[in-house]
Amino acid sequence: MNICELPFRETDILIPKKGFEKWSTVACDQFTSEPQYWRDVARFVGEAPSALRITLPEIYLSDDDLSDRIAGINKTMSDYLEGDIFASLPASMIHVERTLPGGLVRHGIVGAIDLEAYDFAADSTALIRATEGTVTERIPARVKIRRGAPLEIPHAMILFDDPDNTVIGPLTTPPDHDARRGQSFSYASDAKKPLYAFPLMMGGGYIKGYRLTEDEMSGVKAALAALAGDSDGENPLLFAVGDGNHSLAAAKQCYLSNPTEKNRWAMVELVNIHDPALEFEPIYRVLFGVDPDDVISELKKASLPSGEGHEVAYVAFDREGVVRLGADTALAVGGVQAFIDEYIDSHPDAKVDYIHGEEVTRHLAREKDSVGFIFDGMRKDELFPAVKADGALPRKTFSMGEAQSKRYYLEARRIDPIPDEI
C-alpha cells in the first residue's frame, strides 16, 4: 500500500497545559453498574478542568436530564477551547507508554484514522472493521452527544496485527539495536522529554506520552503500509476496533451528515495486538430484575450433554453451578449471549449488564433478583483470523484488560459540529 493511501495519519492534537491527573478519566463505558466509582471521580476532580465534564459516562445515559447533560458538555467544550486550557500540537502523533495497574507497560500511538475506510457492518471487508456486533440502538445517543460538539476526546483503541513489532518497536528500541530498518530512531525513554507523565486516577496506573518526530511518523506510516501490503486476501484487514466501536460508529454517522475534511478523520490510539501487556479478558454477564429460580431452571433445560458446547458457570444469591451452552458457537460467549437474548425476549423486565472482572460479577450476582454468568474468554491471537473469517463477533466478546486498564481520556481534537438545520 502507498503511504498516501494509508488510513492513518498525524493530526492536530490538544492536551491540557496542566492538571493532568484530574483531567484524565477512564472510558465512559466502564463501571456502568457502580455509581459510587463515578461519585468518587467527581469528588476527586472537584472544580478543576476535567475530561469528566466533556464526556458522558454511560451510567447516566438513561437519566431524565440527558439533554441538559449533553448541552452542558458542549458548552464546557467551548469554554475550554476559549479558555487557557489546552496546548496545541499541530500535525502530530503521540507515542503512549501506559503502565498498567499490574506493572506491565502497554505501548500505543495516538493519531487519526480515516472514517471512509471504516465500516462497522458485520460482513464488512473494509480496511478498518468492528470486532464485535454493533448495537445500532446505542448509536443515536452518541450521535446526539457528538453532533453539537466542537471537540472529540476519544477512548477508542485500534488493534493491528504486527508479530514482528515493526511499527512501534523502533520507538522503544535504541538505534544501535534496530538493525531491522537500518534507520535511526530515537529511544523515547532516554532521548526525549515527555509531553506528559503522571499517575492516572482511581488506580489506573501511570502514563507517559512522547511527541513523535517527522522521521518517526514517516517510519510508523511506512511500517503500517507494509503491513497492509503483506495482508492476505483481496480484502485485507489492517485495523480492528478493540475498544470504542460505538463511538466510532457515531463519528462515522456524523461525518456522513457533515462531510468536512476535519470530520472525516477520528482520533484513536493504535496498539499492536501482540504487545505483551495487552491482555484479553472475558466480559461476563449479569441478569438483573429476574427470578433466579426461573433463570436457573431455563438454563438447565438449555444445557447440553457433557462434552458438548462450552462450560458456563452461573452464580446467584445462594447458589452456583455449571451448565454447557453453545453447541454451534466457537466461543462460550456466543452460547451465553444467545441464551440471554432469548430469555430477555420472553421476560421484558429483565436487564443485562456486561461486567469486567470475576470478583465484581460475583458481587453483583449475589444481589437479590440477579444471576451472573462466568466463562472462558477468547485468546487474542484468535481475533484477527476470526474477524476475517466470520465478520464481527458477538457483542462484548472480550475486554482488553479490566476496567482500570482501559484507555483514559486525555488527548482531544477539534471537529466540526453539525449545523442545526442538518
Secondary structure, DSSP 4 states (H G I P E B T S, - for coil): --GGG-SEE-EEEEEESS-HHHH--B-TTSSTT-HHHHHHHHHHHTTS--GGGSS--GGGTTSTTHHHHHHHHHHHHHHHHHTT-EEEEEEE-EEEEEE-TTS-EEEEEEEEEEGGGEE-STT--SSEEESB---GGGHHHHHHHHHT-SEE----EEEE--TT-TTTHHHHS-GGG-TTT-S----HHHH---SEEEEETTTTEEEEEEEPPHHHHHHHHHHHHHHHHH--SSS---EEEEE-HHHHHHHHHHHHHS--HHHHEEEEEEEETT-TT--EEEEEEEEESS-HHHHHHHHHHHPPPTTSSEEEEEE-SS-EEEEEE-TT-SSHHHHHHHHHHHHHHH-TT-EEEEEESHHHHHHHHTSTTEEEEEE----GGGHHHHHHHH-SBSTT-EEES-GGGSPBP--BEE-PPPPTT-
